[in-house]
Amino acid sequence: MAEIKLNAEVRNEFGKGAARRARRANLVPAVVYGHGAESVHITLPAHELQLALRTANVLIGLEIDGKDALVIPKAVQRNPLKGDIEHVDLLTVKRGEKVNVEVAVHAEGDLAPGGNLLEYVMNTLLVEAEATHIPESVTVSVQGLDAGASILAKDIPLPSGSVLAEADADAVVLQVVAAQAEEPSAEGAEGEGAEG
């Protein structure tokens, strides 16, 4: 995964008023924490941060007062109406360090014929991966699966260097269910017979 570079500025003002002023200046308040170090309060350029966060579990290289820091987003607060980023919590990581992250699950392939439906019981998997090699997503084939079939967490192939971090490897992630047929109304049944 490519590392995205952002310039950060240390912030000394706190509270709602300071956060509003930062947002008006197209900056997003953030906090960097981890590795037992004291938390650092910063602001980041809003547009560049928005672009960076389009990639799940993005690796961000920050320059804070001339020092470099490698971080991943842990919590992103968005405005519920506009969708703008209001605040970000960033976790400091080191190259080679293992981190636990949630990775999106994608299904590919066609289910067995017969009107079956694929149900996502879990949309993400918790995996442990090296901080510089976090997968964006995992893909599992559902080709030919019929009603009643399910895919467990342990059955999903993970990229090299990633392992399942969840204790419950037998958790159901995807399951195939039969489509519920609606009973035709009396008028609909008569109309269908008349056409033939």
Salt bridges, closest charged atoms under 4 A:
GLU3 OE2 - LYS5 NZ 3.21
GLU3 OE1 - ARG95 NH2 2.75
GLU13 OE2 - ARG21 NH2 3.46
ASP89 OD1 - HIS87 ND1 3.40
GLU97 OE1 - HIS35 NE2 3.02
GLU130 OE2 - HIS133 ND1 3.57
ASP170 OD1 - LYS154 NZ 2.71
